[in-house]
Amino acid sequence: MASLDDILTTQKNGVQAINAYVNGLNRLAGTNSTKKIAASTTQLVKSSAGWLATVSIITTGDIVTFYDTNNTANTTGNEICVVAGTNYGVIQLQLPFATGLVVKTGTPTASVSYT
């Protein structure tokens, strides 16, 4: 027969496994999202490390560029992704960033999900 300690340890292990699963899903889906980022805008989205999950193209245009920086004036050389803004819809990106996240839109408007 299992002791109370064995039962509680099993319960704790189950809770930790479920938490890890939920955290993984949240990272993939993004736990935060921006409102619409207007065309021709450079916007600081997050000022610390995180995970870029998706971009939603609301109004089509040329490109949306993502930078790993926490300063909108310091984007040179920090590009982590450039997305063509020619199709409506959600584009899965799934990219980590270490310093912060800045989004620069060309002519499209977009929304970003991140963790």
C-alpha positions as CSV (number, residue, x, y, z in Angstrom):
1,M,0.0,0.0,0.0
2,A,1.3,3.5,-0.9
3,S,2.1,5.9,1.8
4,L,0.7,9.4,2.0
5,D,4.1,10.8,1.0
6,D,4.0,8.6,-2.2
7,I,0.5,9.8,-3.1
8,L,1.4,13.4,-2.6
9,T,4.6,13.1,-4.6
10,T,2.6,11.5,-7.4
11,Q,0.1,14.4,-7.3
12,K,2.9,17.0,-7.3
13,N,4.5,15.4,-10.3
14,G,1.2,15.4,-12.2
15,V,0.7,19.1,-11.5
16,Q,4.2,19.9,-12.6
17,A,3.7,18.0,-15.9
18,I,0.4,19.8,-16.6
19,N,2.0,23.2,-15.8
20,A,4.8,22.5,-18.2
21,Y,2.3,21.5,-20.9
22,V,0.2,24.6,-20.5
23,N,3.3,26.8,-20.5
24,G,4.4,25.3,-23.7
25,L,1.0,25.9,-25.3
26,N,1.0,29.5,-24.1
27,R,4.4,30.1,-25.6
28,L,3.3,28.8,-29.0
29,A,0.0,30.8,-29.0
30,G,1.4,33.9,-27.3
31,T,0.0,35.1,-24.0
32,N,-0.1,38.8,-25.1
33,S,-1.0,40.6,-28.2
34,T,-0.8,44.1,-29.6
35,K,-3.6,46.2,-30.9
36,K,-3.4,47.1,-34.5
37,I,0.0,48.6,-35.4
38,A,-0.6,51.2,-38.1
39,A,1.2,51.3,-41.4
40,S,4.7,53.0,-41.4
41,T,5.1,52.7,-37.6
42,T,8.0,51.5,-35.5
43,Q,6.7,50.3,-32.1
44,L,8.3,48.8,-29.0
45,V,6.2,45.8,-28.2
46,K,8.2,44.3,-25.3
47,S,11.3,45.6,-23.5
48,S,12.7,42.3,-22.3
49,A,13.3,38.7,-23.6
50,G,10.5,36.7,-24.9
51,W,8.9,34.6,-27.6
52,L,7.4,36.0,-30.8
53,A,4.5,33.7,-31.7
54,T,2.4,35.1,-34.6
55,V,1.8,38.1,-36.7
56,S,-1.7,38.9,-38.1
57,I,-1.7,40.9,-41.3
58,I,-4.8,43.1,-41.1
59,T,-4.3,45.3,-44.2
60,T,-1.9,44.1,-46.9
61,G,1.2,45.9,-48.0
62,D,4.9,45.3,-48.4
63,I,6.7,44.1,-45.3
64,V,6.7,43.8,-41.5
65,T,10.1,43.7,-39.9
66,F,10.9,42.4,-36.3
67,Y,13.9,43.4,-34.3
68,D,15.6,42.0,-31.2
69,T,16.1,45.3,-29.4
70,N,14.4,47.4,-26.7
71,N,15.0,50.7,-28.5
72,T,13.1,51.8,-31.5
73,A,16.0,54.0,-32.6
74,N,18.5,51.1,-32.5
75,T,17.2,48.6,-35.1
76,T,20.3,48.4,-37.4
77,G,21.6,44.8,-37.5
78,N,19.0,43.5,-35.0
79,E,16.5,42.0,-37.5
80,I,15.2,38.6,-36.5
81,C,12.5,38.3,-39.1
82,V,11.0,40.0,-42.1
83,V,7.5,39.0,-43.2
84,A,5.9,39.8,-46.5
85,G,2.6,41.6,-45.8
86,T,1.0,40.6,-49.0
87,N,-1.6,38.1,-47.6
88,Y,-4.3,38.6,-45.0
89,G,-4.2,36.3,-42.0
90,V,-2.1,34.8,-39.3
91,I,1.5,33.8,-39.9
92,Q,3.2,31.5,-37.3
93,L,6.7,32.8,-36.5
94,Q,7.8,31.0,-33.3
95,L,11.0,33.0,-32.7
96,P,12.8,33.8,-29.5
97,F,14.2,37.3,-28.8
98,A,16.7,38.1,-26.1
99,T,16.7,41.9,-25.6
100,G,13.2,43.1,-26.6
101,L,10.8,43.2,-29.5
102,V,10.4,46.1,-31.9
103,V,8.0,45.9,-34.9
104,K,8.3,48.1,-37.9
105,T,5.5,48.1,-40.5
106,G,5.9,49.2,-44.0
107,T,2.5,49.7,-45.7
108,P,0.6,46.9,-44.0
109,T,-1.2,47.1,-40.6
110,A,-0.6,44.2,-38.3
111,S,-1.1,42.7,-34.9
112,V,1.5,40.6,-33.0
113,S,1.1,37.8,-30.4
114,Y,4.0,37.2,-28.1
115,T,5.0,35.9,-24.7
